[in-house]
Amino acid sequence: MSSFRTRSFLVWPHIHLSMCISATLNC
């Protein structure tokens, strides 16, 4: 259970970062 929480905690910032990068490239 803790591994799943750690994984999601690491993945979510990565997704957010990807969205920010794509938004910057689109502008």
Distance bins in CASP14 RR format, pairs under 12 A and 6 or more apart:
PFRMAT RR
TARGET T0000
AUTHOR 0000-0000-0000
RMODE 2
METHOD distances of the structure
MODEL  1
1 7 0 0 0 0 0 1 0 0 0 0 0
1 8 0 0 0 0 0 1 0 0 0 0 0
2 8 0 0 0 0 0 1 0 0 0 0 0
2 9 0 0 0 0 0 1 0 0 0 0 0
3 9 0 0 0 0 0 1 0 0 0 0 0
3 10 0 0 0 0 0 1 0 0 0 0 0
4 10 0 0 0 0 0 1 0 0 0 0 0
4 11 0 0 0 0 0 1 0 0 0 0 0
5 11 0 0 0 0 0 1 0 0 0 0 0
5 12 0 0 0 0 0 1 0 0 0 0 0
6 12 0 0 0 0 0 1 0 0 0 0 0
7 13 0 0 0 0 0 1 0 0 0 0 0
7 14 0 0 0 0 0 1 0 0 0 0 0
8 14 0 0 0 0 0 1 0 0 0 0 0
8 15 0 0 0 0 0 1 0 0 0 0 0
9 15 0 0 0 0 0 1 0 0 0 0 0
9 16 0 0 0 0 0 1 0 0 0 0 0
10 16 0 0 0 0 0 1 0 0 0 0 0
10 17 0 0 0 0 0 1 0 0 0 0 0
11 17 0 0 0 0 0 1 0 0 0 0 0
11 18 0 0 0 0 0 1 0 0 0 0 0
12 18 0 0 0 0 0 1 0 0 0 0 0
12 19 0 0 0 0 0 1 0 0 0 0 0
13 19 0 0 0 0 0 1 0 0 0 0 0
13 20 0 0 0 0 0 1 0 0 0 0 0
14 20 0 0 0 0 0 1 0 0 0 0 0
14 21 0 0 0 0 0 1 0 0 0 0 0
15 21 0 0 0 0 0 1 0 0 0 0 0
15 22 0 0 0 0 0 1 0 0 0 0 0
16 22 0 0 0 0 0 1 0 0 0 0 0
16 23 0 0 0 0 0 1 0 0 0 0 0
17 23 0 0 0 0 0 1 0 0 0 0 0
17 24 0 0 0 0 0 1 0 0 0 0 0
18 24 0 0 0 0 0 1 0 0 0 0 0
18 25 0 0 0 0 0 1 0 0 0 0 0
19 25 0 0 0 0 0 1 0 0 0 0 0
19 26 0 0 0 0 0 1 0 0 0 0 0
20 26 0 0 0 0 0 1 0 0 0 0 0
20 27 0 0 0 0 0 1 0 0 0 0 0
21 27 0 0 0 0 0 1 0 0 0 0 0
END
